[in-house]
Amino acid sequence: MLELVDVTKIYKGGKRAVDAMSLRLEPGLVGLLGPNGAGKSSLMRIAATVTRPSSGQLLFEGVDAVARPEPLRRALGYLPQDFGVYPGLSAPEFLAYLAAAKGLSARSAKARIGELLELVNLTEAGKRPLGKYSGGMLRRVGIAQALLADPQVLIVDEPTAGLDPEERVRFRNLLAELAATRIVLLSTHIVSDIESVASDIAIVAQGRLLCRASPADLLRSVAGQVWEALVDPAEVTELQARHVVSRMVRVAEGIRMRILSAGRPVTGAVKVVGDLEDAYLGVIRL
């Protein structure tokens, strides 16, 4: 079990990036969902022992991982939001270098690297230097390095950035498999990254944990409160001021709005089935 207890991070200048946040993580996938600047990356760096918290505790299997980070680091795979490489090395060379740093034997590393390059669809590109890779390809190298040592704790920060739709689906499916027996913490600002794979979703904003719930419970929280309406453009500003608007689309007849409201928000509005994006925006904006 990995546990963050009342964790706060204050940077120089007084910026409070994480504010008394607590998370208890057991095998399964927890999606850390929030807008850019919500404190997700700061929390991930603390959980990965890259950054020390200003206050609070980080516990791994009951051991203080701030004072004694080594047990957690041995069990950890981490993909930061900004992932650097050596541009002159090929992907197998770079991964072999990291495998040696993690203590893997040359023989086991070679076999594992082959498996991972196939898993992230980079086998054919393996001989090219990393400096020639696209952003999405480099992200896939980052995913491979996080999985090198078959970690029991996997922390991935915005892992699907730069991936094409097929790669995103492949990676989501992989995370779902891994989460059956491992702790997986994934941060994103994109609801679709986690809606089909997360056992729990933790919604954060301004460094605070606003809500932690299962996807099913989040959907129940907006049941009967999601409406769609076709409105005149002149009505949009007033409706946005009075309600949470989760979507707007301009059509020939006006503006089609998706609105969260306990009662009918405007004449002609009809109830529709809510989704996780509706629930997320309801938590963030209410």
C-alpha positions as CSV (number, residue, x, y, z in Angstrom):
1,M,0.0,0.0,0.0
2,L,1.1,3.5,-0.8
3,E,-0.3,6.3,1.2
4,L,0.0,10.1,1.2
5,V,-1.2,11.7,4.4
6,D,-2.0,15.4,4.6
7,V,0.8,16.2,2.1
8,T,1.5,19.8,1.4
9,K,4.1,21.3,-1.0
10,I,5.0,24.9,-0.9
11,Y,7.5,26.2,-3.4
12,K,9.8,29.2,-3.1
13,G,7.7,32.4,-3.3
14,G,4.9,30.8,-1.3
15,K,3.1,29.0,-4.1
16,R,1.1,26.2,-2.5
17,A,1.0,23.5,-5.2
18,V,-0.4,20.7,-3.0
19,D,-2.6,21.6,0.0
20,A,-3.1,18.9,2.7
21,M,-3.9,16.2,0.3
22,S,-4.4,12.6,1.4
23,L,-4.6,9.5,-0.9
24,R,-4.6,5.8,0.0
25,L,-3.5,3.6,-2.9
26,E,-3.9,-0.2,-3.2
27,P,-3.7,-2.5,-6.2
28,G,-5.9,-0.9,-8.9
29,L,-5.8,2.2,-11.0
30,V,-6.6,5.6,-9.5
31,G,-7.0,8.4,-12.0
32,L,-5.8,11.8,-10.8
33,L,-8.0,14.1,-12.8
34,G,-7.8,17.9,-12.8
35,P,-7.1,21.0,-14.9
36,N,-3.6,22.1,-15.8
37,G,-2.0,23.7,-12.8
38,A,-4.1,21.7,-10.3
39,G,-1.1,20.3,-8.5
40,K,-1.2,16.9,-10.2
41,S,2.5,16.8,-11.3
42,S,3.7,18.1,-7.9
43,L,1.8,15.3,-6.1
44,M,3.1,12.7,-8.5
45,R,6.7,13.8,-7.9
46,I,6.2,13.5,-4.2
47,A,4.6,10.0,-4.6
48,A,7.6,9.0,-6.7
49,T,10.1,10.4,-4.1
50,V,11.5,12.9,-6.6
51,T,10.3,15.9,-4.5
52,R,10.1,16.1,-0.7
53,P,6.8,17.4,0.7
54,S,6.9,20.5,2.8
55,S,4.8,18.7,5.3
56,G,2.8,15.5,5.6
57,Q,3.7,11.8,5.2
58,L,4.5,9.4,2.3
59,L,4.2,5.8,3.5
60,F,5.0,2.6,1.5
61,E,3.9,-0.6,3.2
62,G,3.9,1.4,6.5
63,V,7.4,2.7,6.0
64,D,8.2,6.4,5.9
65,A,9.2,6.8,2.3
66,V,10.4,10.4,2.8
67,A,13.1,9.3,5.4
68,R,13.7,5.9,3.7
69,P,12.8,6.1,0.0
70,E,14.8,3.1,-1.2
71,P,12.1,0.4,-0.7
72,L,9.6,2.4,-2.7
73,R,12.1,3.3,-5.4
74,R,12.9,-0.4,-5.9
75,A,9.2,-1.2,-6.4
76,L,8.5,1.9,-8.6
77,G,8.1,2.7,-12.3
78,Y,7.7,6.4,-13.0
79,L,7.0,8.4,-16.1
80,P,7.2,12.1,-15.5
81,Q,5.4,14.6,-17.6
82,D,8.7,15.9,-19.0
83,F,10.8,12.9,-20.0
84,G,14.4,13.4,-21.2
85,V,16.5,11.1,-23.3
86,Y,20.0,10.9,-24.8
87,P,19.4,11.8,-28.4
88,G,22.4,9.9,-29.8
89,L,21.3,6.6,-28.4
90,S,18.9,4.1,-30.0
91,A,15.9,3.0,-27.9
92,P,17.4,-0.4,-27.0
93,E,20.7,1.3,-26.0
94,F,18.9,3.9,-23.9
95,L,16.7,1.3,-22.2
96,A,19.8,-0.9,-21.6
97,Y,21.5,2.0,-19.9
98,L,18.5,2.5,-17.6
99,A,18.1,-1.2,-16.9
100,A,21.7,-1.3,-15.7
101,A,21.0,1.7,-13.4
102,K,18.0,-0.3,-12.0
103,G,20.2,-3.3,-11.3
104,L,18.9,-5.6,-14.0
105,S,21.3,-8.2,-15.4
106,A,22.3,-7.8,-19.1
107,R,20.6,-11.0,-20.1
108,S,17.3,-10.3,-18.5
109,A,17.4,-6.7,-19.6
110,K,17.9,-7.7,-23.3
111,A,14.8,-9.9,-23.2
112,R,12.7,-7.4,-21.3
113,I,13.7,-4.6,-23.7
114,G,12.6,-6.7,-26.7
115,E,9.2,-7.3,-25.0
116,L,8.7,-3.7,-24.2
117,L,9.7,-2.3,-27.6
118,E,7.1,-4.7,-29.1
119,L,4.6,-3.7,-26.5
120,V,4.9,0.0,-27.4
121,N,5.2,-0.6,-31.1
122,L,8.8,0.6,-31.5
123,T,10.6,-2.6,-32.6
124,E,11.0,-1.4,-36.2
125,A,12.3,2.0,-35.1
126,G,14.7,0.5,-32.6
127,K,17.9,1.2,-34.6
128,R,17.2,4.9,-35.1
129,P,18.7,7.4,-32.7
130,L,16.2,8.9,-30.2
131,G,16.9,12.4,-31.6
132,K,15.0,11.3,-34.8
133,Y,11.9,10.2,-32.9
134,S,8.7,12.2,-32.9
135,G,7.1,13.4,-29.6
136,G,4.7,10.5,-29.5
137,M,7.5,7.9,-30.1
138,L,9.5,9.4,-27.3
139,R,6.5,9.1,-25.0
140,R,6.3,5.4,-25.9
141,V,10.0,5.1,-24.9
142,G,9.1,6.7,-21.6
143,I,6.3,4.2,-21.1
144,A,8.7,1.4,-21.8
145,Q,11.3,2.6,-19.3
146,A,8.7,2.9,-16.6
147,L,7.9,-0.8,-17.1
148,L,11.5,-2.0,-17.3
149,A,11.7,-3.5,-13.8
150,D,8.2,-4.9,-13.8
151,P,7.2,-2.4,-11.0
152,Q,4.7,-3.1,-8.3
153,V,3.9,0.7,-8.2
154,L,3.5,2.5,-11.4
155,I,3.2,6.3,-11.5
156,V,2.5,7.9,-14.8
157,D,2.0,11.7,-15.4
158,E,0.0,12.6,-18.5
159,P,1.1,9.4,-20.2
160,T,-0.9,9.6,-23.3
161,A,0.3,13.1,-24.4
162,G,1.4,12.9,-28.0
163,L,0.0,9.4,-28.6
164,D,-2.3,8.7,-31.6
165,P,-5.8,7.3,-30.9
166,E,-4.7,3.7,-31.5
167,E,-1.7,4.0,-29.2
168,R,-3.9,5.6,-26.5
169,V,-6.3,2.6,-26.6
170,R,-3.4,0.2,-26.5
171,F,-1.8,1.9,-23.5
172,R,-5.1,2.2,-21.6
173,N,-5.7,-1.6,-22.1
174,L,-2.1,-2.3,-20.8
175,L,-2.7,-0.2,-17.7
176,A,-5.9,-2.0,-17.0
177,E,-4.0,-5.3,-17.1
178,L,-1.2,-4.1,-14.9
179,A,-3.7,-2.6,-12.3
180,A,-5.1,-6.1,-11.6
181,T,-2.1,-6.8,-9.4
182,R,-0.3,-3.4,-9.0
183,I,-0.8,0.1,-7.7
184,V,-1.2,2.4,-10.7
185,L,-1.6,6.2,-10.3
186,L,-2.2,8.0,-13.5
187,S,-2.7,11.8,-13.8
188,T,-4.5,13.4,-16.7
189,H,-6.7,16.4,-17.6
190,I,-8.5,14.2,-20.2
191,V,-11.5,12.3,-18.9
192,S,-11.4,9.7,-21.7
193,D,-7.9,8.6,-20.6
194,I,-9.4,7.0,-17.4
195,E,-13.1,6.6,-17.7
196,S,-12.9,2.9,-18.9
197,V,-10.0,1.8,-16.8
198,A,-10.0,3.6,-13.4
199,S,-11.2,1.8,-10.3
200,D,-11.4,5.2,-8.6
201,I,-11.1,8.8,-9.8
202,A,-9.6,11.5,-7.6
203,I,-10.5,15.0,-8.8
204,V,-8.2,17.8,-7.8
205,A,-8.1,21.6,-8.3
206,Q,-5.9,24.3,-6.8
207,G,-3.8,21.7,-5.0
208,R,-6.8,20.2,-3.1
209,L,-8.5,16.9,-3.4
210,L,-12.2,17.7,-4.1
211,C,-13.6,14.3,-4.5
212,R,-12.6,10.6,-4.7
213,A,-15.1,8.2,-6.1
214,S,-15.7,5.3,-8.4
215,P,-16.8,6.1,-12.0
216,A,-20.2,4.6,-11.2
217,D,-20.6,6.8,-8.1
218,L,-19.6,9.9,-10.1
219,L,-22.2,9.1,-12.7
220,R,-24.8,8.7,-10.0
221,S,-23.9,12.1,-8.7
222,V,-25.3,13.8,-11.9
223,A,-28.2,11.4,-12.6
224,G,-31.2,13.4,-13.6
225,Q,-29.3,16.7,-13.6
226,V,-27.9,16.8,-17.2
227,W,-29.9,18.7,-19.8
228,E,-29.5,19.6,-23.5
229,A,-31.1,22.6,-25.0
230,L,-31.0,24.5,-28.3
231,V,-30.7,28.2,-27.4
232,D,-30.3,31.5,-29.1
233,P,-26.7,32.8,-28.9
234,A,-27.9,35.8,-26.9
235,E,-28.9,33.5,-24.1
236,V,-25.5,31.8,-23.7
237,T,-23.8,34.3,-21.4
238,E,-26.7,34.3,-18.9
239,L,-26.9,30.5,-18.9
240,Q,-23.2,30.2,-18.3
241,A,-23.4,32.5,-15.3
242,R,-26.2,30.5,-13.7
243,H,-25.3,26.9,-14.5
244,V,-22.4,24.6,-15.2
245,V,-22.2,24.2,-18.9
246,S,-20.3,21.0,-19.9
247,R,-20.5,21.4,-23.7
248,M,-21.5,23.9,-26.4
249,V,-21.8,23.2,-30.1
250,R,-22.7,25.8,-32.7
251,V,-25.3,24.4,-35.2
252,A,-27.4,26.1,-37.9
253,E,-30.3,26.7,-35.6
254,G,-28.3,28.3,-32.7
255,I,-26.2,26.9,-29.9
256,R,-26.7,23.4,-28.6
257,M,-25.8,23.4,-24.9
258,R,-25.3,20.6,-22.3
259,I,-26.1,22.0,-18.9
260,L,-25.9,20.7,-15.3
261,S,-29.0,21.8,-13.3
262,A,-31.3,20.3,-10.6
263,G,-34.2,21.8,-12.5
264,R,-35.0,22.6,-16.1
265,P,-32.5,25.4,-16.9
266,V,-34.3,26.8,-19.9
267,T,-37.6,26.3,-21.8
268,G,-37.3,23.4,-24.2
269,A,-34.4,21.7,-22.4
270,V,-34.6,17.9,-22.2
271,K,-32.9,15.5,-19.8
272,V,-30.1,13.3,-21.1
273,V,-27.9,10.6,-19.6
274,G,-24.9,12.2,-17.9
275,D,-21.3,11.1,-18.5
276,L,-18.1,11.3,-16.6
277,E,-17.2,14.6,-18.2
278,D,-20.4,16.1,-16.9
279,A,-19.6,14.7,-13.4
280,Y,-16.1,16.0,-13.5
281,L,-17.1,19.5,-14.5
282,G,-19.8,19.5,-11.9
283,V,-17.2,18.8,-9.1
284,I,-14.7,21.3,-10.5
285,R,-17.1,24.2,-11.0
286,L,-19.7,23.9,-8.3
